[in-house]
Amino acid sequence: MKTEREKMTAGEPYEQYDEELQQRRTFVRKELSAINSLSDNKEQNQRLAKILGDSGKNLWIETGVEFDYGYNIHVGDDFYANYHLTLLDTCPITIGDHCYFGPDVGLYTPVHPLDPDQRKADVEMGKPITIGDNCWLGGHVTVLPGVTLGENVVVGAGSVVTKSFGDNVVIVGNPARVIKTVK
């Protein structure tokens, strides 16, 4: 029988008030409160790396990072995120190498049912997000559940990414759409 964490990570319906999940969210909130109050970015990022699922070399996230669990976040080498990064990681969030995020970027894996009876019943589930190598997300970009972005993708500031895109494109808007190819 799967644990609620295993169901959640797999994108299956799960019980969000499960004791193990509540304890982890409480632990992460306390850790992030302490980390976000540090003035030394190097120390801040060393401590962040310890509560993420994994991270490559040269992790650099400015102050104001928020996430639910941490263990579902996987970041490649040479990652930079500006202020106020939000990663809702009920399902895996995988970010490739050499990615750069502007301020106020949000990657959201939770999916809430459209059916009001299911919402009232607290049905929770999610879909993973994958960001390929060498991507650049401008300020205030929102990436929705289930999205995969290929390599070398640029997302214009303020865009809402509601579907997946392949390699070598510049996307903008709400919903985001391709405006040009690169390379």
Backbone hydrogen bonds, N-H to C=O, Kabsch-Sander energy under -0.5 kcal/mol:
donor,donor_aa,acceptor,acceptor_aa,energy
7,K,3,T,-2.4
8,M,4,E,-2.8
9,T,5,R,-2.7
10,A,6,E,-1.7
11,G,8,M,-1.6
12,E,7,K,-2.5
14,Y,124,E,-2.1
16,Q,14,Y,-0.8
18,D,15,E,-1.7
22,Q,18,D,-2.6
23,Q,19,E,-2.6
24,R,20,E,-2.0
25,R,21,L,-2.4
26,T,22,Q,-2.3
27,F,23,Q,-2.5
28,V,24,R,-2.9
29,R,25,R,-2.5
30,K,26,T,-2.1
31,E,27,F,-2.6
32,L,28,V,-3.2
33,S,29,R,-2.1
34,A,30,K,-1.9
35,I,31,E,-3.0
36,N,32,L,-3.1
37,S,33,S,-0.7
37,S,34,A,-0.6
38,L,35,I,-1.6
41,N,39,S,-0.8
44,Q,40,D,-2.5
45,N,41,N,-2.6
46,Q,42,K,-2.0
47,R,43,E,-2.2
48,L,44,Q,-2.2
49,A,45,N,-2.2
50,K,46,Q,-0.9
51,I,47,R,-0.6
51,I,48,L,-1.5
52,L,48,L,-0.9
53,G,70,G,-2.0
53,G,73,I,-1.1
54,D,73,I,-1.5
56,G,75,V,-1.4
56,G,76,G,-0.7
60,W,79,F,-1.8
62,E,81,A,-2.6
66,E,85,L,-2.6
68,D,87,L,-0.8
71,Y,69,Y,-0.9
73,I,70,G,-2.1
74,H,72,N,-0.5
74,H,93,I,-3.0
75,V,54,D,-2.4
76,G,95,I,-2.0
76,G,96,G,-0.7
78,D,57,K,-3.2
79,F,58,N,-1.0
80,Y,99,C,-2.1
81,A,60,W,-2.2
82,N,101,F,-2.1
84,H,63,T,-1.7
86,T,105,V,-2.5
87,L,66,E,-2.7
88,L,107,L,-2.5
89,D,87,L,-1.1
90,T,88,L,-0.6
93,I,72,N,-3.1
94,T,92,P,-0.5
94,T,129,I,-2.5
95,I,74,H,-3.2
95,I,93,I,-0.5
96,G,131,I,-2.1
98,H,77,D,-2.8
100,Y,135,C,-2.4
101,F,80,Y,-2.5
102,G,137,L,-3.0
104,D,83,Y,-2.9
105,V,102,G,-0.7
106,G,141,V,-2.6
107,L,86,T,-2.6
108,Y,106,G,-0.5
108,Y,143,V,-2.7
109,T,88,L,-2.0
109,T,107,L,-0.6
111,V,125,M,-3.2
119,R,115,D,-2.0
120,K,116,P,-2.5
121,A,117,D,-1.4
122,D,119,R,-1.8
123,V,118,Q,-2.3
124,E,14,Y,-0.9
125,M,111,V,-1.0
127,K,109,T,-2.1
129,I,92,P,-2.1
130,T,147,V,-2.1
131,I,94,T,-3.3
132,G,149,L,-1.8
132,G,150,G,-0.6
134,N,97,D,-3.3
135,C,132,G,-0.6
136,W,153,V,-2.4
137,L,100,Y,-2.5
138,G,136,W,-0.5
138,G,155,V,-2.9
140,H,103,P,-3.0
141,V,138,G,-1.1
142,T,159,S,-2.5
143,V,106,G,-2.7
144,L,161,V,-2.5
146,G,127,K,-0.8
146,G,128,P,-0.7
147,V,144,L,-1.4
149,L,130,T,-2.8
150,G,165,F,-1.6
150,G,166,G,-0.6
152,N,133,D,-2.5
153,V,150,G,-0.7
154,V,169,V,-2.3
155,V,136,W,-2.8
156,G,154,V,-0.5
156,G,171,I,-3.0
158,G,139,G,-2.4
159,S,156,G,-1.8
160,V,173,G,-2.3
161,V,142,T,-3.4
161,V,159,S,-0.5
162,T,160,V,-0.8
165,F,148,T,-2.0
168,N,151,E,-2.8
170,V,180,K,-2.8
171,I,154,V,-2.9
171,I,169,V,-0.5
172,V,177,R,-2.2
174,N,175,P,-0.5
176,A,160,V,-2.6
177,R,172,V,-2.2
179,I,170,V,-2.9
180,K,170,V,-1.2
182,V,168,N,-2.3
